[in-house]
């Protein structure tokens, strides 16, 4: 249904089917997701299971949900978050 659509078109579809988030809600979500799995109770089980579900080879550098998504989509760089926060 959304195959071939631009990111903007998919986002607009999401807004139509759900709701628009406030800037604060987006910040809270991104802050949570950027650390999900990193040194918490999900690290030992969740991240390896997620790697397996994505078909990504086990890699100890992948620490969060976003790391795995970036690896799966061919954008991962071990230094990417360090660069983003500098």
N, C-alpha and C positions, 0 to 999 in steps of 0.2 A: 504494500500500500504506500509506504513512504520511500521505497527504493528509488534511487535516482533524484531525490529531492535535495535541495541545498540545506545546509545546517540551519539557516534562517527559517526556511519553510517548515522544517521539522520542529524547530522551537515554537513557531507560531501554532502548529498543530497541537503541541503539548499544552500551550496556554489555552487553546480552545477546549480541549478535553479535560483540563485540570483547572489551574488558576495561575495567575502571575504572582511570582514571589516578590517580596519587598527586598530592597538592597540588604537589609539586616538579615533576612532569612537566607539569602544567597551567601552572605559572609559566614553565617553560622554553619550552613551545610558544607561549604568549601573547606572551612577550618576543620570540621569533623572528618570529612572524607579524606583530606590530605594526610591525616594521621591514622586513619582506620587500619588496624593491624600492626601498627608500629609500636613495638615494646609494650603491648598490652595483653589482656587475656586471650586475644584472638591470634596472637603471633604464631604460636606453635602449631595450631590446627587450621585456622582459617586461611592464612596466606598460602601454605602448601596446597590445600584443597582447591583454592581459587586458581593457582597456577595449573594444577592438573585439569580443572574444568575448562580452562582456556587453551589447554594443549601447549603451555609454555614450559620449557625445560626448567627444572629446579635451579634457581639462581639465588644465592644468599644476599645479593645486592637488592633484590626486589622485596621491599619492606611494607608497602602499602597497596591498597586497591589501585590507586592511580598509577603506581609503578607498573603493575601488571597490565593495566589497560594500555599504557604507553608502549610497553614491550610488545603486546599483542598487535598493536596498530603500527609498529615499526618506527616509533618516535623516541624510544627510551634512550637516555644517556645517563650513566651513573652520576654525572656531575650536574644534571639538569636542575635539581632542586637547590643545590648549592649556588648555582648561577642565578636562579630566580630570587633567592633571598639576599644576594649581595648588593 
